[in-house]
Amino acid sequence: MSANVPGAEGDRTYPFLSEIADIRRRARQHIADGAITLNFTADREVVLRLLNEALATELVCVLRYRRHYFMATGSVAEAIKHEFLKHSQEEQAHADRLAERIVQLDGAPNLNPQGMVDRSHSEYAEGETLADMVEEDLIAERIAIESYREIIQYIADKDTTTRRLFESILAVEEEHAEELASMRQDILRRDRGNTANRAINGGELQ
């Protein structure tokens, strides 16, 4: 049984694909460029800046979620605080993937604490009550969602690897936002119920 080896005739089946010999030649010629090949048409410096801003955004979210995890107390907060911890761990995983992509593009991850909040798209807001914490996290997630969508639109097909990275992170951030919105509604319903009960009890005591 003979092997079916595509030749020059077979290559023309895929006109969008460069000749294999040309791809191999370019790979050897630009071997020092790492992941940056000739069909990488994005402005590398802009992509690196966006990646570092997203890295700062994720790290600020890690710190905010961690604080909320430790500060959330009480029976109602017990279930929610574990979501804070889970979100924190997922944001750290995002940060790691962003840093890896920066290095792949021959850049350097900016992990300097100084200026991190300024580089971040979302703010570091602590919140006093459990409701405040959930609200601040929801706001931060919505900011990240909007900015990541714009980054995806900007990158488009100029850097498909970075675009796919942001798309996968965006999907998780959207899940976070949905979870936080549900938590917020539950807290608000509980608070309204407690207020109504106090009003009823207060009326009975008069």
SULFEN-V988575 format. One record per run of one state. SS is the DSSP state (@ for helix, = for strand, . for the rest). FROM is the first residue (numbers start at 1). TO is the last residue. Records with the same first field share a line. If there is no record, write none. Layout:
# SULFEN-V988575
SS = FROM-TO / FROM-TO
This chain:
# SULFEN-V988575
. = 1-7 / 12-19 / 30-30 / 34-43 / 72-74 / 105-115 / 120-129 / 156-159 / 206-206
@ = 8-11 / 20-29 / 31-33 / 44-71 / 75-104 / 116-119 / 130-155 / 160-205
